[in-house]
Amino acid sequence: MSSILNRVQLFLTEANKASVPISSTIINEFGEACKQAFVKQFVEERETEFKPRMSMIGRPLCQLQMEKSGAEAETPPYNSKMRFIFGDLIEALAVAILKSSGVKIDDFQKKVKYVFGDDEINGTYDVKIMDKIWDIKSASPYSFQYKFGEAGGFDALLKDDPFGYVSQGYLYAGADDKEFGGWIAINKSTGEWSVVETPINDDEHKKKAIEQAKKNVHALNTNAPFKRLYEDIPESFNKKLTGNRVLGKECSFCPYKKACWEGLEYLPQQQSKAINPKYFWYTKVDSRKEDVDSTQ
């Protein structure tokens, strides 16, 4: 078990039994962090000019190009602002608990810059612990289990990383001339903690993550031609092809999918007779529900 996780679990276990001493400095820092999180999400003016940042550069290049071009993005649901501030507040709470549990935080919320020859990118890392850079993540129950929890881990994050967490972490660390320790994740539903550490021999992963970020930064700075990185996929129902085509997972979560895919339709699964069928993004519909129903 990670020494970080062990300390946190011991501290929270003791806090369940009786009150624990927490310094006024930690309490005041936590209060200030919460205030700043609220200001950031609701008061601060947002930058309108597109600038690549470490927190986003590991995402698919086509998505970044869409954003830079000013393509119209989907309007976020009303609760998205709440989700964002939950993440900020959980991060502030995580830092307070780490400090209270005796974990020495050498630095936190430090602005850094990574230079790739003629290109550069800025970012702000979360914490430096044991002379390594760590990224704090608030996770949904599903993400916690299958990425940061027992069913996940470093390999799971490598395999499925649509938000560029791996490149983000290695950039933060490289910019501060430190090693990347990994992720400290908190399940925002249950309060459970997990620590995902990078492998001891991670030079190959580090090189690949940095190289991908470098390519994305250069492509954005030089206005490389747009190229969609993913194709739609054939739809199957009960293990049989329907003739329809739908977006894959990567494109389904992209906020620019409507601008990227002409004629896109969000429809219930056309062959399903369920009362509450699953919905999919259809790029091609040869077999529509009304046609299916009329032949049955």
Secondary structure in CASP SS format (residue, H / E / C, confidence):
PFRMAT SS
TARGET T0000
AUTHOR 0000-0000-0000
METHOD secondary structure of the structure
MODEL  1
M C 1.00
S C 1.00
S H 1.00
I H 1.00
L H 1.00
N H 1.00
R H 1.00
V H 1.00
Q H 1.00
L H 1.00
F H 1.00
L H 1.00
T H 1.00
E H 1.00
A H 1.00
N H 1.00
K H 1.00
A C 1.00
S C 1.00
V C 1.00
P C 1.00
I C 1.00
S C 1.00
S H 1.00
T H 1.00
I H 1.00
I H 1.00
N H 1.00
E H 1.00
F H 1.00
G H 1.00
E H 1.00
A H 1.00
C H 1.00
K H 1.00
Q H 1.00
A H 1.00
F H 1.00
V H 1.00
K H 1.00
Q H 1.00
F H 1.00
V C 1.00
E C 1.00
E C 1.00
R C 1.00
E C 1.00
T C 1.00
E C 1.00
F C 1.00
K C 1.00
P C 1.00
R E 1.00
M C 1.00
S C 1.00
M C 1.00
I C 1.00
G C 1.00
R C 1.00
P C 1.00
L H 1.00
C H 1.00
Q H 1.00
L H 1.00
Q H 1.00
M H 1.00
E H 1.00
K H 1.00
S H 1.00
G C 1.00
A C 1.00
E C 1.00
A C 1.00
E C 1.00
T C 1.00
P C 1.00
P C 1.00
Y C 1.00
N C 1.00
S H 1.00
K H 1.00
M H 1.00
R H 1.00
F H 1.00
I H 1.00
F H 1.00
G H 1.00
D H 1.00
L H 1.00
I H 1.00
E H 1.00
A H 1.00
L H 1.00
A H 1.00
V H 1.00
A H 1.00
I H 1.00
L H 1.00
K H 1.00
S H 1.00
S C 1.00
G C 1.00
V C 1.00
K C 1.00
I E 1.00
D E 1.00
D E 1.00
F E 1.00
Q E 1.00
K E 1.00
K E 1.00
V E 1.00
K E 1.00
Y E 1.00
V E 1.00
F E 1.00
G C 1.00
D C 1.00
D E 1.00
E E 1.00
I E 1.00
N E 1.00
G E 1.00
T E 1.00
Y E 1.00
D E 1.00
V E 1.00
K E 1.00
I E 1.00
M C 1.00
D C 1.00
K E 1.00
I E 1.00
W E 1.00
D E 1.00
I E 1.00
K E 1.00
S E 1.00
A E 1.00
S C 1.00
P H 1.00
Y H 1.00
S H 1.00
F H 1.00
Q H 1.00
Y H 1.00
K H 1.00
F H 1.00
G C 1.00
E C 1.00
A C 1.00
G C 1.00
G C 1.00
F H 1.00
D H 1.00
A H 1.00
L H 1.00
L H 1.00
K H 1.00
D C 1.00
D C 1.00
P C 1.00
F C 1.00
G C 1.00
Y H 1.00
V H 1.00
S H 1.00
Q H 1.00
G H 1.00
Y H 1.00
L H 1.00
Y H 1.00
A H 1.00
G H 1.00
A H 1.00
D C 1.00
D C 1.00
K C 1.00
E E 1.00
F E 1.00
G E 1.00
G E 1.00
W E 1.00
I E 1.00
A E 1.00
I E 1.00
N E 1.00
K C 1.00
S C 1.00
T C 1.00
G C 1.00
E C 1.00
W E 1.00
S E 1.00
V E 1.00
V E 1.00
E E 1.00
T C 1.00
P C 1.00
I C 1.00
N C 1.00
D C 1.00
D H 1.00
E H 1.00
H H 1.00
K H 1.00
K H 1.00
K H 1.00
A H 1.00
I H 1.00
E H 1.00
Q H 1.00
A H 1.00
K H 1.00
K H 1.00
N H 1.00
V H 1.00
H H 1.00
A H 1.00
L H 1.00
N H 1.00
T C 1.00
N C 1.00
A C 1.00
P C 1.00
F C 1.00
K C 1.00
R C 1.00
L C 1.00
Y C 1.00
E C 1.00
D C 1.00
I E 1.00
P E 1.00
E E 1.00
S E 1.00
F E 1.00
N C 1.00
K C 1.00
K E 1.00
L E 1.00
T E 1.00
G E 1.00
N E 1.00
R E 1.00
V E 1.00
L C 1.00
G C 1.00
K H 1.00
E H 1.00
C H 1.00
S H 1.00
F C 1.00
C C 1.00
P C 1.00
Y C 1.00
K H 1.00
K H 1.00
A H 1.00
C H 1.00
W C 1.00
E C 1.00
G C 1.00
L C 1.00
E E 1.00
Y E 1.00
L E 1.00
P E 1.00
Q C 1.00
Q C 1.00
Q C 1.00
S C 1.00
K C 1.00
A C 1.00
I C 1.00
N C 1.00
P C 1.00
K C 1.00
Y E 1.00
F E 1.00
W E 1.00
Y E 1.00
T E 1.00
K E 1.00
V C 1.00
D C 1.00
S C 1.00
R C 1.00
K H 1.00
E H 1.00
D H 1.00
V H 1.00
D H 1.00
S H 1.00
T C 1.00
Q C 1.00
END
